[in-house]
Amino acid sequence: MEYAENGDMFDKITQMKKSNKYFNEDEIWSIIYELLHGLYAIHQLNINHRDIKSANIFITKDNNIKLGDLNVSKVAHNGLLYTQTGTP
């Protein structure tokens, strides 16, 4: 488990709203790009996240995006989804 020094996206959005600031377009595209790469990586392992929200998108000290909280994720076997602890 990695520690995300800069918190999560929910906290960042809340801070931005309080200070009346906005994300710039390059920052938004960077976040989307990294998030989609993370989703692609877990989908290659036949894992579906099922709980993507701003509170589960973590930001490292280098402002890298990490997708976390896979507690309700499902693993696909033969086209069906199963919890991570259960296998067919």
N, C-alpha and C positions, 0 to 999 in steps of 0.2 A: 504494500500500500504506500503510495507516494503522498507527500505532504504538499498541498497547494498553498504556497505562501501568500498569494494574492487573493485567496478566497474563491468564491464562486461567482458565476455570472449574475445571479439574482442580487447579491450584495453590490456588485459593480453597477448594475442598472439602478438600484436604489440610490447609491451615492451620486450617480450622474443626475438623477432626477432632483435630488435635494440641492445640488449645486447648480441646477438649471443649465447643464451642459449636455452635449450630444456626442455620440460616437461619430468619428469621421468615416467616410465611405471605405477607405482602404482598410481600416480596422475591422469594419463589419465583414468585408470580403475575406479577410484573413481568418476571422473567427469561423465563418461558414466553411471555408476551405479545410481548416484543421478538423472541424467537427465532422464533415463528410468523410474525411480520410479515416477518422476513428471509427465511424459507422461502417465504412467499407471493410476495415480490418476485422471487426467482430462478425460482420456478415460472412466473410470468407471462412470463418470458423463455425458457420451455421448457428450463430447466436443472434437473437433479436432482443434489443434492449428493453422496450416496452414502457419506459418511464423517462423519456427525454423531456427535460424541463430546465429552466435556467438554474435552478438550485443544484442540478446534477452535472453542470458544466463547470469544471474547475480551472483555475488560472494559476500557472506556476510563477515563480519569481522572474522567469524570462519571458513572461506573457504568452507562454504556450498554452494551448487549450487541451484539456484532458476530459474525456467522458467518463463519468463515474457512476456509482451506485447501481450495480448490476443485480441487486437483490431480487427483482421481479423479472429478470431476463429469462428467456426461454431458449432451449437448444432444439434445433430442427433435426429430426430423424425421419427419413422416408416421407418428407413433405408434411409431417406433423410436428407440432411444437410441444416440448416437454420442459418441466422445470429443470434447473441445472442439477439438482440433487437426484432427480428421478430419470431413469433411462428405460426404454421399452424392453 
